Amino acid sequence: MNLTLEQGQTGTVETEELQDQIRSLISELNWKIPKLAEVLYVALNDDETKDEKSEIEAFYEKLKGHLKRKSTRPELLNNYLNIITNHPEYIKSSVISARYVPSNSISATLRSGLKSISKNITQNIDENDL
């Protein structure tokens, strides 16, 4: 289980963790990238298109890049995560996604410490397959 980093953090670390979180979620949902592309495309495009199948295929190619490139904007990946976690199949599943929601009620030092502890716990769980 990976945690979303603080909003506004820049660099490839956040992008890579978000990409890993998306991959983990779709794996737990038994989805493949084409299924994810279709779900995201439908959610992002309210308008009816004449050739939806070819549009989804084009989006699929873009999505593959978004899930590989370190330069993908974290905001885009967070949007994808929001769509996945609001999808009916996710809601019906037993899959849990822990996501950090920024708050000004704790100090930056405490927030940083908690994030470090959480990351260590996640790594230990992943390494020990608990």
C-alpha positions as CSV (number, residue, x, y, z in Angstrom):
1,M,0.0,0.0,0.0
2,N,1.6,3.3,-1.1
3,L,0.7,6.7,0.2
4,T,0.2,9.8,-1.9
5,L,2.7,12.5,-1.0
6,E,1.9,16.1,-0.1
7,Q,0.2,18.1,-2.8
8,G,2.5,20.5,-4.5
9,Q,5.7,18.4,-4.0
10,T,7.7,18.4,-7.1
11,G,10.2,16.0,-8.6
12,T,10.1,12.5,-9.9
13,V,9.7,10.8,-6.5
14,E,6.0,11.9,-6.2
15,T,5.4,10.9,-9.8
16,E,7.0,7.5,-9.4
17,E,5.1,6.8,-6.2
18,L,1.8,7.8,-7.8
19,Q,2.5,5.6,-10.8
20,D,3.3,2.7,-8.5
21,Q,0.1,3.3,-6.6
22,I,-1.9,3.2,-9.8
23,R,-0.2,0.0,-11.0
24,S,-0.9,-1.6,-7.6
25,L,-4.6,-0.6,-7.6
26,I,-5.2,-1.9,-11.1
27,S,-3.4,-5.1,-10.3
28,E,-5.6,-5.6,-7.2
29,L,-8.7,-4.9,-9.3
30,N,-7.5,-7.4,-11.9
31,W,-7.5,-4.7,-14.5
32,K,-5.0,-4.4,-17.4
33,I,-3.9,-1.0,-18.9
34,P,-6.6,-1.2,-21.7
35,K,-9.3,-1.5,-19.1
36,L,-7.9,1.4,-17.1
37,A,-7.7,3.4,-20.3
38,E,-11.3,2.8,-21.1
39,V,-12.4,3.7,-17.5
40,L,-10.4,6.9,-17.5
41,Y,-11.4,7.9,-21.0
42,V,-15.1,7.5,-20.3
43,A,-14.7,9.4,-17.0
44,L,-12.7,12.2,-18.6
45,N,-14.9,12.6,-21.7
46,D,-18.5,13.4,-21.1
47,D,-19.2,14.2,-24.7
48,E,-20.2,11.5,-27.2
49,T,-17.6,10.8,-29.8
50,K,-18.3,9.2,-33.2
51,D,-15.4,6.8,-33.1
52,E,-15.0,6.1,-29.4
53,K,-13.0,2.9,-29.9
54,S,-10.2,4.6,-31.8
55,E,-10.3,7.5,-29.3
56,I,-9.8,5.0,-26.4
57,E,-7.0,3.3,-28.3
58,A,-5.3,6.7,-28.7
59,F,-5.8,7.5,-25.1
60,Y,-4.4,4.1,-24.2
61,E,-1.1,4.9,-25.9
62,K,-1.0,8.3,-24.0
63,L,-1.8,6.5,-20.7
64,K,1.1,4.0,-21.1
65,G,3.4,7.0,-21.4
66,H,1.9,8.7,-18.4
67,L,2.5,5.6,-16.3
68,K,6.1,5.3,-17.4
69,R,7.5,8.9,-17.8
70,K,9.0,10.5,-14.8
71,S,7.9,13.9,-16.2
72,T,4.2,13.1,-15.9
73,R,2.5,15.8,-13.8
74,P,1.5,14.5,-10.3
75,E,-1.8,16.3,-10.6
76,L,-2.8,14.2,-13.6
77,L,-1.9,11.0,-11.8
78,N,-3.8,12.1,-8.7
79,N,-6.8,12.7,-11.0
80,Y,-6.5,9.2,-12.3
81,L,-6.4,7.8,-8.8
82,N,-9.5,9.8,-7.9
83,I,-11.3,8.3,-10.9
84,I,-10.2,4.7,-10.0
85,T,-11.2,5.0,-6.4
86,N,-14.6,6.4,-7.3
87,H,-15.3,3.6,-9.9
88,P,-18.1,1.2,-8.9
89,E,-15.8,-1.8,-9.3
90,Y,-13.3,-0.3,-6.8
91,I,-16.1,0.6,-4.4
92,K,-17.5,-2.9,-4.4
93,S,-14.0,-4.5,-4.0
94,S,-12.1,-5.0,-0.8
95,V,-9.1,-3.0,-2.1
96,I,-8.0,-0.2,0.2
97,S,-6.0,2.8,-1.0
98,A,-4.5,5.0,1.7
99,R,-4.2,8.6,0.5
100,Y,-2.7,11.5,2.3
101,V,-4.9,14.6,2.5
102,P,-2.8,17.7,3.3
103,S,-3.8,19.7,6.4
104,N,-2.4,22.8,8.0
105,S,-3.4,21.6,11.5
106,I,0.0,19.9,12.0
107,S,3.5,21.4,11.7
108,A,5.7,20.8,8.6
109,T,8.2,19.0,10.8
110,L,5.6,16.6,12.2
111,R,4.1,16.1,8.8
112,S,7.6,15.2,7.4
113,G,8.2,12.8,10.3
114,L,4.9,11.1,9.9
115,K,5.5,10.8,6.1
116,S,8.9,9.2,6.8
117,I,7.4,6.7,9.3
118,S,4.6,5.8,7.0
119,K,7.0,5.3,4.1
120,N,9.1,2.9,6.2
121,I,6.1,0.9,7.3
122,T,4.9,0.6,3.7
123,Q,8.4,-0.6,2.6
124,N,8.5,-3.1,5.5
125,I,5.1,-4.5,4.5
126,D,6.1,-4.7,0.9
127,E,9.3,-6.5,1.7
128,N,7.7,-8.9,4.2
129,D,4.5,-9.5,2.2
130,L,2.3,-9.3,5.2
